[in-house]
């Protein structure tokens, strides 16, 4: 009595043979379509129109405002300092930025604290893996975030964000991440 495996082998060989013989039918209808298509002359296309050449004009700069700069880009540093002096919510643009201000606030991780009592230093890891010691009144984040307080589990800071009408202050915090 033949086994189930040998019957399966025979059936698979028969199925493959049938499938291969089905692929050997002549492609006469496809070949005739290709032949007739190749005999047809392609339609003539219109010529490409000539490119119009416009005269080159020189525009003297002469102290005029750059037309491609936004209004904020054309403001000089002196004007910006005056605007900041008038609006106490705007960041001090004359201050030298600190190292952690080069990173977005959500890319910075609090990894711990050092200190005693209420005098804490925060330990913040940047995306490059470096750990920085921060204290109250240091800055971090790209929105001019000034550290207001440091607790055992979080650092609270106040960001100064420019909007269309000036600047606004908003509170932000970086919490201790147990996974670090």
C-alpha positions in Angstrom: 0.0 0.0 0.0 1.5 3.4 -1.0 2.2 5.8 1.8 0.6 9.3 2.1 4.0 10.9 1.5 4.6 9.1 -1.8 1.1 10.0 -3.0 1.7 13.6 -2.1 5.0 13.6 -4.1 3.2 12.1 -7.1 0.4 14.7 -7.0 2.9 17.6 -6.6 4.9 16.4 -9.7 1.6 16.1 -11.7 0.5 19.6 -10.6 3.9 21.1 -11.6 3.8 19.4 -14.9 0.3 20.7 -15.7 1.4 24.2 -14.7 4.4 24.1 -16.9 2.5 22.8 -19.9 0.0 25.7 -19.5 2.9 28.2 -19.9 4.0 26.7 -23.2 1.0 27.9 -25.3 2.1 30.0 -28.2 1.7 33.8 -27.8 0.6 34.4 -31.4 -2.0 36.9 -30.5 0.4 39.0 -28.5 3.1 38.7 -31.2 0.7 39.9 -33.9 -0.4 42.9 -31.8 3.3 43.9 -31.3 4.0 43.5 -35.0 1.0 45.7 -36.1 1.9 48.3 -33.5 5.5 48.5 -34.8 4.2 49.0 -38.4 2.3 52.2 -37.4 4.2 55.4 -38.0 4.3 57.6 -34.9 2.5 60.9 -35.0 4.6 64.0 -35.6 5.0 66.3 -32.7 5.0 70.1 -32.8 8.4 71.8 -32.4 9.4 73.0 -29.0 8.7 76.8 -28.7 11.7 79.0 -28.4 12.6 80.3 -25.0 12.0 84.0 -24.6 15.2 85.8 -23.5 14.5 88.7 -21.1 16.9 91.6 -20.7 19.1 91.5 -17.6 18.6 94.5 -15.3 20.8 95.6 -12.5 19.2 96.9 -9.3 21.4 99.1 -7.2 21.3 98.1 -3.5 22.1 101.5 -2.1 21.0 101.0 1.5 17.5 99.6 0.7 15.9 96.8 2.6 16.5 93.3 1.2 13.2 92.4 -0.5 13.7 88.6 0.2 14.2 89.0 3.9 11.3 88.8 6.3 10.6 91.9 8.4 12.3 90.3 11.5 15.5 89.4 9.6 15.9 93.0 8.5 15.9 94.3 12.0 19.4 95.3 13.1 20.9 94.2 16.4 20.6 97.7 17.8 16.9 97.8 16.9 16.4 94.3 18.4 18.1 95.4 21.7 15.7 98.4 21.8 12.7 96.1 21.2 13.9 93.7 24.0 14.5 96.6 26.4 10.9 97.8 25.8 9.4 94.3 26.4 10.5 92.6 29.6 9.2 89.3 28.4 11.7 89.1 25.6 15.0 87.3 26.1 18.3 89.2 26.5 19.8 88.8 23.0 23.1 90.4 24.1 23.7 87.5 26.6 26.2 84.8 25.6 24.2 81.6 25.1 25.0 78.7 27.4 25.9 75.2 26.1 22.5 73.6 26.8 20.7 76.2 24.8 21.9 74.5 21.7 19.5 71.6 22.2 15.7 71.4 22.2 14.2 71.1 25.7 12.6 67.7 24.9 16.1 66.3 23.9 17.5 67.0 27.4 17.1 64.5 30.2 17.4 65.1 33.9 19.5 62.2 35.3 19.9 63.3 38.9 20.7 66.1 41.5 23.6 67.0 43.8 23.5 69.1 46.9 22.0 69.4 50.3 18.9 71.0 51.7 17.5 73.5 49.3 20.8 74.1 47.4 20.5 71.7 44.5 22.5 71.3 41.3 20.7 69.5 38.6 22.4 66.9 36.4 21.2 67.1 32.8 22.2 64.8 29.9 22.4 66.2 26.4 21.7 64.2 23.2 25.5 63.6 22.8 25.5 61.8 26.2 27.4 64.4 28.1 26.1 65.2 31.6 26.0 68.9 32.6 25.7 70.4 36.1 23.1 73.2 36.2 21.8 75.6 38.9 19.1 78.1 39.3 19.3 81.0 36.8 21.2 78.9 34.2 19.7 78.6 30.8 18.8 75.5 28.8 16.7 74.7 25.7 16.3 76.7 22.5 13.5 78.9 23.8 15.7 80.8 26.2 14.6 78.7 29.2 15.9 80.1 32.5 15.9 77.6 35.4 13.7 78.8 38.2 14.0 75.9 40.7 15.6 72.5 41.0 14.0 69.7 43.0 15.0 66.1 43.5 12.7 64.9 40.7 12.4 67.9 38.3 13.9 71.1 37.0 11.4 73.9 36.5 12.2 76.7 34.0 10.6 79.6 32.3 10.9 79.9 28.5 10.6 83.1 26.6 9.0 82.5 23.2 8.8 85.1 20.5 5.4 85.5 18.9 4.1 88.0 16.4 3.3 90.7 18.8 6.4 90.4 21.1 7.3 87.7 23.5 5.5 85.5 26.0 6.7 83.5 29.0 5.7 79.9 29.5 6.6 77.4 32.2 8.3 74.2 31.4 9.8 71.3 33.4 12.2 68.5 32.8 11.5 65.5 35.0 13.8 62.8 36.3 13.7 59.8 34.1 14.0 56.5 35.9 15.3 54.7 32.8 18.6 56.8 32.6 
